[in-house]
Amino acid sequence: MKHQPGPMVAQAAMPTPPDVALPAGTGPLAWYDQIRALLIQTGLPPEPAVYDVLWRYLRDEDAELSLAIDKALAGDGLTLGTVMSLRETLLGQMSEAQVNQLIAQAHGQAEALTKRIESGQTDLADYGRAIADGGERLAGPMDATALAGLLEQLSTATSTVQAANGRLLDELEQAAAESRALADRLTQAERAAVTDALTGVFNRRGLMAAVEKAQADAICTGRPLALAVVDIDHFKRFNDRFGHAMGDDVLRFVASHLAERLETDGGFVGRLGGEEFVGVMPATSVQAAAGRIDRIRADLAGQVLRSGVDGSSMGRISFSAGVAEHRAGQGPDQLIERADGALYTAKRLGRDRVVPDRG
């Protein structure tokens, strides 16, 4: 998958930042309470798509989204139309109307192709009848005048079917080009549906499907499968200090940092949400995966992030991670949950470290 570049970096070591406790009331129920308050304030319907946008807004997951909603709330108000437009424009998702339009185009192309083929079949049938009629007439007595007339008719019929075949070939080439263009658009739509618009790695939907497939492959091959849940340390503090736009740069950089080091051996990365990512490592035990993620962590922690605008230092970014290995009978949710439990152990131990699942 394509990854977007992050901020400039320079090699340098910096001391580990002091541990900062998360603000109280930031658990799932607290997020729900804030979303509920926004729904009441704006009068928006409590639909999944609306909830998703407000969740991203309150968690500061997208700078453009946050700015747009702040502007709407400070202006004429946040409407359902605005929310759905932001969801489609900023989150890279196709609307139902766009999907239906692609489906209608596919049906239209199929119907047009069917008509072209049927028309060609009619022309060929007419030609076949002309040949058969000419054969019957040749079986009987004919003078020179009748033979000349028959040859003229057969020549005309041949010219007609040749022209029809030429038109059919042109139309089939056009239909093939239209089909390829539509296939490209459908491929792009499919890719957009499973890609995180900000970082270029899998979004949650694509991630869960890819993890499920990786688990099925591990069962078939009998090889291990490891998964790491990675959380950027003190990301909210970084966002508050440098702003959402720079925070987005950090998310892109960390995603790229993980993907470049995991995809070389058939692994992949997805964004679980907010500042959390998942790295999947096929044919890797939990011990080997923990060592690999720890090396990636150390490499990242040893770099100083610098602004691409003026080169000023933004300090360093570290992450905490928990690693778990696939177990028979468990789906993606259970595997991620076990890795997430190990992640919270890493946080309790002081962050900037990798902890394997001991369960």
Secondary structure, 3 states (H helix, E strand, C coil): CCCCCCCEEEECCCCCCCCCCCCCCCCHHHHHHHHHHHHHHHCCCCCHHHHHHHHHHHCCCCHHHHHHHHHHHHCCCCCHHHHHHHHHHHCCCCCHHHHHHHHHHHHHHHHHHHHHHHHHHHHHHHHHHHHHHHHHHHHCCCCHHHHHHHHHHHHHHHHHHHHHHHHHHHHHHHHHHHHHHHHHHHHHHHHHHCECCCCCCECHHHHHHHHHHHHHHHHHHCCCEEEEEEEECCHHHHHHHHCHHHHHHHHHHHHHHHHHHHHHHCCEEEEEECCEEEEEEECCCHHHHHHHHHHHHHHHHCEEEECCCCCCEEEECCEEEEEEECCCCCCHHHHHHHHHHHHHHHHHCCCCCEEECCC
